[in-house]
Amino acid sequence: MLREAWNLSDAKLAKRRLERLASSLKTQHPGAAASVKEGLDATLTLQRLGISGTLYKKLRSTNMIENLNSGIVTYSRNVKRWQSGSMVVRWTSAAIVEAEKKFRRVQGWRDIKTLIAALSELENKEEAEARRVA
C-alpha cells in the first residue's frame, strides 16, 4: 500500500491512501501507524512539487546522500583527534570535494528545471504568507 501511494502523482490522493493505511494499522500495529503518520507529509514532497518520472525515482531514495556520507567517513576515518569544530568543517569540506570527483549525472537531470521552478514557487508562496502574517 505504501508503494502504491508513493507511485501516485496526485499528492492529495496519496495522502488519503496513507492516512487510510495508518488508520487500518492503528489497532494491531500502533507503532507502524504512528510511523506512517509521522512521515506522511515528508514522503509526499516530490508529488506535491509535481516531480515525476526518472528524477522522482532517484530523489525519493536516500542513496545519494548515504553515498556522500560514506565518502566523508572514508576520507576522514584516519583522523584520531578532532581539535575543533572548524577542523571538522575543513575535513568534511575536503571530503565533499573528493567525493564530487566520483559523482555521476543524476538520471532524470533534464527535469531538474521543473524541480527548481516548483521550489521557487513554493518559496514565493511561503514569503507571501510570512508577509501576510507579519
FIKOLZA-1660 file (N, C-alpha, C; in steps of 0.1 Angstrom, whole numbers, plus 5000, padded with zeros to 4 digits):
% residues 134
   i   px   py   pz ch aa at
   1 5008 4988 5000  A  M  N
   1 5000 5000 5000  A  M CA
   1 5009 5013 5000  A  M  C
   2 5020 5012 5007  A  L  N
   2 5029 5023 5007  A  L CA
   2 5034 5026 4993  A  L  C
   3 5039 5016 4986  A  R  N
   3 5045 5018 4973  A  R CA
   3 5034 5023 4963  A  R  C
   4 5022 5018 4965  A  E  N
   4 5011 5022 4956  A  E CA
   4 5008 5037 4958  A  E  C
   5 5008 5042 4971  A  A  N
   5 5006 5056 4974  A  A CA
   5 5017 5064 4969  A  A  C
   6 5029 5060 4971  A  W  N
   6 5041 5068 4967  A  W CA
   6 5042 5068 4952  A  W  C
   7 5036 5059 4944  A  N  N
   7 5037 5059 4930  A  N CA
   7 5026 5068 4923  A  N  C
   8 5017 5073 4932  A  L  N
   8 5007 5081 4926  A  L CA
   8 5012 5095 4923  A  L  C
   9 5008 5102 4913  A  S  N
   9 5013 5115 4910  A  S CA
   9 5005 5126 4918  A  S  C
  10 4993 5122 4922  A  D  N
  10 4984 5132 4929  A  D CA
  10 4987 5131 4944  A  D  C
  11 4993 5141 4950  A  A  N
  11 4997 5141 4964  A  A CA
  11 4985 5140 4973  A  A  C
  12 4974 5146 4970  A  K  N
  12 4962 5146 4979  A  K CA
  12 4957 5132 4980  A  K  C
  13 4956 5125 4968  A  L  N
  13 4951 5111 4968  A  L CA
  13 4961 5102 4975  A  L  C
  14 4973 5104 4973  A  A  N
  14 4983 5096 4980  A  A CA
  14 4982 5098 4995  A  A  C
  15 4980 5111 5000  A  K  N
  15 4979 5113 5014  A  K CA
  15 4967 5106 5020  A  K  C
  16 4956 5107 5013  A  R  N
  16 4944 5099 5017  A  R CA
  16 4946 5084 5019  A  R  C
  17 4953 5079 5009  A  R  N
  17 4956 5064 5009  A  R CA
  17 4965 5061 5021  A  R  C
  18 4975 5070 5024  A  L  N
  18 4984 5067 5035  A  L CA
  18 4977 5069 5048  A  L  C
  19 4968 5079 5049  A  E  N
  19 4960 5081 5061  A  E CA
  19 4951 5068 5064  A  E  C
  20 4946 5063 5053  A  R  N
  20 4937 5051 5054  A  R CA
  20 4946 5039 5059  A  R  C
  21 4958 5038 5054  A  L  N
  21 4967 5027 5058  A  L CA
  21 4970 5029 5073  A  L  C
  22 4973 5041 5077  A  A  N
  22 4977 5043 5091  A  A CA
  22 4965 5040 5100  A  A  C
  23 4953 5043 5096  A  S  N
  23 4941 5040 5105  A  S CA
  23 4939 5025 5105  A  S  C
  24 4942 5018 5094  A  S  N
  24 4940 5004 5094  A  S CA
  24 4950 4996 5103  A  S  C
  25 4962 5003 5104  A  L  N
  25 4972 4997 5112  A  L CA
  25 4971 5000 5127  A  L  C
  26 4963 5010 5130  A  K  N
  26 4963 5016 5144  A  K CA
  26 4961 5005 5155  A  K  C
  27 4951 4996 5153  A  T  N
  27 4948 4987 5163  A  T CA
  27 4958 4976 5166  A  T  C
  28 4963 4970 5155  A  Q  N
  28 4972 4958 5157  A  Q CA
  28 4987 4963 5156  A  Q  C
  29 4990 4974 5150  A  H  N
  29 5004 4978 5148  A  H CA
  29 5004 4993 5151  A  H  C
  30 5002 4998 5163  A  P  N
  30 5002 5012 5166  A  P CA
  30 5015 5019 5162  A  P  C
  31 5027 5012 5164  A  G  N
  31 5040 5018 5161  A  G CA
  31 5041 5021 5146  A  G  C
  32 5037 5011 5138  A  A  N
  32 5037 5013 5123  A  A CA
  32 5028 5024 5119  A  A  C
  33 5016 5025 5125  A  A  N
  33 5006 5035 5122  A  A CA
  33 5012 5049 5125  A  A  C
  34 5019 5050 5137  A  A  N
  34 5025 5063 5141  A  A CA
  34 5036 5067 5131  A  A  C
  35 5044 5057 5127  A  S  N
  35 5055 5059 5117  A  S CA
  35 5049 5065 5104  A  S  C
  36 5039 5059 5099  A  V  N
  36 5033 5063 5087  A  V CA
  36 5028 5078 5088  A  V  C
  37 5021 5080 5099  A  K  N
  37 5016 5094 5101  A  K CA
  37 5027 5104 5103  A  K  C
  38 5038 5100 5110  A  E  N
  38 5048 5109 5113  A  E CA
  38 5055 5114 5100  A  E  C
  39 5058 5105 5091  A  G  N
  39 5065 5109 5079  A  G CA
  39 5056 5112 5067  A  G  C
  40 5043 5113 5070  A  L  N
  40 5033 5115 5059  A  L CA
  40 5036 5126 5049  A  L  C
  41 5037 5138 5054  A  D  N
  41 5039 5150 5046  A  D CA
  41 5053 5149 5039  A  D  C
  42 5063 5145 5046  A  A  N
  42 5077 5145 5041  A  A CA
  42 5078 5135 5029  A  A  C
  43 5071 5123 5030  A  T  N
  43 5072 5113 5020  A  T CA
  43 5064 5117 5007  A  T  C
  44 5056 5127 5008  A  L  N
  44 5049 5132 4996  A  L CA
  44 5054 5145 4990  A  L  C
  45 5065 5149 4994  A  T  N
  45 5071 5162 4990  A  T CA
  45 5072 5163 4975  A  T  C
  46 5078 5152 4969  A  L  N
  46 5080 5153 4954  A  L CA
  46 5067 5153 4946  A  L  C
  47 5057 5146 4951  A  Q  N
  47 5044 5146 4944  A  Q CA
  47 5038 5160 4945  A  Q  C
  48 5039 5166 4957  A  R  N
  48 5034 5180 4958  A  R CA
  48 5041 5190 4949  A  R  C
  49 5054 5187 4947  A  L  N
  49 5061 5196 4938  A  L CA
  49 5060 5193 4923  A  L  C
  50 5052 5182 4920  A  G  N
  50 5050 5179 4906  A  G CA
  50 5061 5172 4900  A  G  C
  51 5070 5165 4907  A  I  N
  51 5082 5158 4902  A  I CA
  51 5077 5144 4899  A  I  C
  52 5081 5139 4887  A  S  N
  52 5077 5125 4883  A  S CA
  52 5088 5119 4875  A  S  C
  53 5085 5107 4870  A  G  N
  53 5095 5101 4861  A  G CA
  53 5107 5096 4868  A  G  C
  54 5118 5096 4860  A  T  N
  54 5131 5092 4865  A  T CA
  54 5136 5100 4876  A  T  C
  55 5135 5113 4875  A  L  N
  55 5140 5122 4886  A  L CA
  55 5133 5118 4899  A  L  C
  56 5120 5116 4899  A  Y  N
  56 5113 5112 4911  A  Y CA
  56 5118 5099 4917  A  Y  C
  57 5121 5089 4908  A  K  N
  57 5126 5077 4913  A  K CA
  57 5139 5078 4920  A  K  C
  58 5148 5087 4914  A  K  N
  58 5161 5089 4920  A  K CA
  58 5161 5097 4933  A  K  C
  59 5152 5107 4934  A  L  N
  59 5152 5116 4945  A  L CA
  59 5144 5110 4957  A  L  C
  60 5136 5101 4955  A  R  N
  60 5128 5095 4966  A  R CA
  60 5136 5086 4975  A  R  C
  61 5148 5082 4970  A  S  N
  61 5157 5074 4978  A  S CA
  61 5167 5082 4985  A  S  C
  62 5172 5077 4996  A  T  N
  62 5183 5084 5003  A  T CA
  62 5197 5079 4998  A  T  C
  63 5197 5071 4988  A  N  N
  63 5210 5065 4983  A  N CA
  63 5221 5076 4980  A  N  C
  64 5217 5087 4974  A  M  N
  64 5227 5097 4971  A  M CA
  64 5234 5103 4983  A  M  C
  65 5226 5107 4993  A  I  N
  65 5231 5113 5005  A  I CA
  65 5239 5102 5013  A  I  C
  66 5234 5090 5013  A  E  N
  66 5241 5079 5020  A  E CA
  66 5255 5077 5014  A  E  C
  67 5256 5078 5001  A  N  N
  67 5268 5076 4993  A  N CA
  67 5278 5087 4997  A  N  C
  68 5273 5100 4997  A  L  N
  68 5281 5111 5001  A  L CA
  68 5286 5109 5016  A  L  C
  69 5277 5106 5025  A  N  N
  69 5281 5104 5039  A  N CA
  69 5292 5093 5040  A  N  C
  70 5290 5083 5032  A  S  N
  70 5300 5072 5033  A  S CA
  70 5314 5077 5028  A  S  C
  71 5314 5085 5018  A  G  N
  71 5326 5091 5013  A  G CA
  71 5333 5100 5023  A  G  C
  72 5325 5107 5030  A  I  N
  72 5330 5116 5041  A  I CA
  72 5337 5108 5052  A  I  C
  73 5330 5097 5056  A  V  N
  73 5335 5088 5066  A  V CA
  73 5348 5082 5061  A  V  C
  74 5349 5077 5049  A  T  N
  74 5361 5071 5044  A  T CA
  74 5372 5080 5043  A  T  C
  75 5370 5093 5039  A  Y  N
  75 5380 5103 5038  A  Y CA
  75 5386 5107 5051  A  Y  C
  76 5377 5107 5061  A  S  N
  76 5382 5113 5074  A  S CA
  76 5384 5102 5085  A  S  C
  77 5384 5089 5081  A  R  N
  77 5385 5079 5091  A  R CA
  77 5398 5078 5098  A  R  C
  78 5409 5083 5093  A  N  N
  78 5422 5082 5099  A  N CA
  78 5424 5094 5109  A  N  C
  79 5415 5103 5110  A  V  N
  79 5417 5114 5120  A  V CA
  79 5413 5108 5133  A  V  C
  80 5422 5109 5142  A  K  N
  80 5420 5102 5156  A  K CA
  80 5416 5113 5166  A  K  C
  81 5419 5125 5164  A  R  N
  81 5416 5135 5174  A  R CA
  81 5412 5148 5167  A  R  C
  82 5399 5151 5168  A  W  N
  82 5394 5163 5162  A  W CA
  82 5396 5174 5172  A  W  C
  83 5404 5184 5167  A  Q  N
  83 5408 5195 5176  A  Q CA
  83 5398 5206 5178  A  Q  C
  84 5389 5208 5168  A  S  N
  84 5379 5219 5169  A  S CA
  84 5368 5217 5159  A  S  C
  85 5358 5224 5161  A  G  N
  85 5347 5224 5151  A  G CA
  85 5351 5228 5137  A  G  C
  86 5360 5238 5137  A  S  N
  86 5365 5243 5123  A  S CA
  86 5373 5232 5116  A  S  C
  87 5380 5223 5124  A  M  N
  87 5387 5212 5118  A  M CA
  87 5377 5203 5111  A  M  C
  88 5366 5200 5118  A  V  N
  88 5356 5191 5113  A  V CA
  88 5351 5197 5100  A  V  C
  89 5348 5210 5100  A  V  N
  89 5342 5216 5088  A  V CA
  89 5352 5215 5076  A  V  C
  90 5365 5218 5079  A  R  N
  90 5375 5217 5069  A  R CA
  90 5376 5203 5063  A  R  C
  91 5377 5193 5071  A  W  N
  91 5378 5179 5067  A  W CA
  91 5366 5175 5059  A  W  C
  92 5354 5179 5064  A  T  N
  92 5342 5175 5057  A  T CA
  92 5341 5182 5044  A  T  C
  93 5345 5194 5043  A  S  N
  93 5345 5201 5030  A  S CA
  93 5355 5195 5020  A  S  C
  94 5367 5191 5025  A  A  N
  94 5376 5184 5017  A  A CA
  94 5371 5171 5012  A  A  C
  95 5364 5164 5021  A  A  N
  95 5359 5151 5017  A  A CA
  95 5348 5152 5006  A  A  C
  96 5340 5163 5007  A  I  N
  96 5330 5165 4997  A  I CA
  96 5336 5168 4984  A  I  C
  97 5346 5176 4984  A  V  N
  97 5353 5179 4971  A  V CA
  97 5359 5166 4965  A  V  C
  98 5365 5158 4973  A  E  N
  98 5370 5145 4968  A  E CA
  98 5358 5136 4963  A  E  C
  99 5347 5135 4971  A  A  N
  99 5336 5127 4967  A  A CA
  99 5330 5132 4954  A  A  C
 100 5330 5145 4952  A  E  N
 100 5324 5151 4940  A  E CA
 100 5331 5146 4927  A  E  C
 101 5343 5142 4928  A  K  N
 101 5350 5137 4916  A  K CA
 101 5344 5124 4911  A  K  C
 102 5338 5117 4920  A  K  N
 102 5332 5104 4917  A  K CA
 102 5317 5105 4914  A  K  C
 103 5311 5116 4915  A  F  N
 103 5297 5118 4912  A  F CA
 103 5294 5115 4898  A  F  C
 104 5282 5110 4895  A  R  N
 104 5278 5108 4882  A  R CA
 104 5265 5117 4880  A  R  C
 105 5262 5119 4868  A  R  N
 105 5250 5127 4865  A  R CA
 105 5238 5120 4870  A  R  C
 106 5229 5128 4877  A  V  N
 106 5216 5122 4882  A  V CA
 106 5207 5118 4870  A  V  C
 107 5203 5106 4870  A  Q  N
 107 5193 5102 4860  A  Q CA
 107 5181 5110 4862  A  Q  C
 108 5176 5115 4851  A  G  N
 108 5164 5124 4851  A  G CA
 108 5168 5139 4853  A  G  C
 109 5181 5142 4851  A  W  N
 109 5186 5155 4853  A  W CA
 109 5179 5166 4845  A  W  C
 110 5173 5162 4833  A  R  N
 110 5167 5172 4825  A  R CA
 110 5154 5178 4831  A  R  C
 111 5149 5171 4841  A  D  N
 111 5137 5175 4848  A  D CA
 111 5140 5184 4860  A  D  C
 112 5153 5187 4863  A  I  N
 112 5157 5195 4874  A  I CA
 112 5151 5209 4873  A  I  C
 113 5150 5214 4860  A  K  N
 113 5144 5227 4859  A  K CA
 113 5129 5227 4864  A  K  C
 114 5122 5217 4863  A  T  N
 114 5109 5216 4869  A  T CA
 114 5109 5216 4884  A  T  C
 115 5119 5210 4890  A  L  N
 115 5121 5210 4904  A  L CA
 115 5124 5224 4909  A  L  C
 116 5133 5230 4902  A  I  N
 116 5138 5244 4906  A  I CA
 116 5126 5254 4905  A  I  C
 117 5118 5252 4895  A  A  N
 117 5106 5261 4893  A  A CA
 117 5096 5258 4904  A  A  C
 118 5094 5246 4908  A  A  N
 118 5084 5242 4918  A  A CA
 118 5089 5248 4932  A  A  C
 119 5102 5246 4934  A  L  N
 119 5108 5251 4947  A  L CA
 119 5107 5266 4948  A  L  C
 120 5109 5273 4937  A  S  N
 120 5108 5288 4936  A  S CA
 120 5094 5292 4939  A  S  C
 121 5085 5285 4933  A  E  N
 121 5071 5289 4935  A  E CA
 121 5067 5287 4950  A  E  C
 122 5071 5276 4956  A  L  N
 122 5068 5273 4970  A  L CA
 122 5075 5284 4979  A  L  C
 123 5087 5287 4976  A  E  N
 123 5094 5298 4983  A  E CA
 123 5086 5311 4983  A  E  C
 124 5081 5315 4971  A  N  N
 124 5074 5327 4969  A  N CA
 124 5061 5327 4977  A  N  C
 125 5054 5315 4977  A  K  N
 125 5042 5314 4985  A  K CA
 125 5045 5315 5000  A  K  C
 126 5055 5309 5004  A  E  N
 126 5059 5310 5019  A  E CA
 126 5063 5324 5023  A  E  C
 127 5070 5331 5014  A  E  N
 127 5073 5345 5017  A  E CA
 127 5061 5354 5017  A  E  C
 128 5052 5352 5008  A  A  N
 128 5039 5360 5008  A  A CA
 128 5031 5357 5020  A  A  C
 129 5031 5344 5024  A  E  N
 129 5023 5341 5037  A  E CA
 129 5030 5347 5049  A  E  C
 130 5043 5347 5049  A  A  N
 130 5050 5353 5061  A  A CA
 130 5048 5369 5061  A  A  C
 131 5048 5375 5050  A  R  N
 131 5045 5390 5049  A  R CA
 131 5030 5392 5053  A  R  C
 132 5021 5383 5050  A  R  N
 132 5007 5385 5053  A  R CA
 132 5005 5384 5068  A  R  C
 133 5012 5374 5074  A  V  N
 133 5011 5372 5089  A  V CA
 133 5017 5383 5097  A  V  C
 134 5029 5388 5091  A  A  N
 134 5036 5399 5099  A  A CA
 134 5029 5412 5097  A  A  C
% end
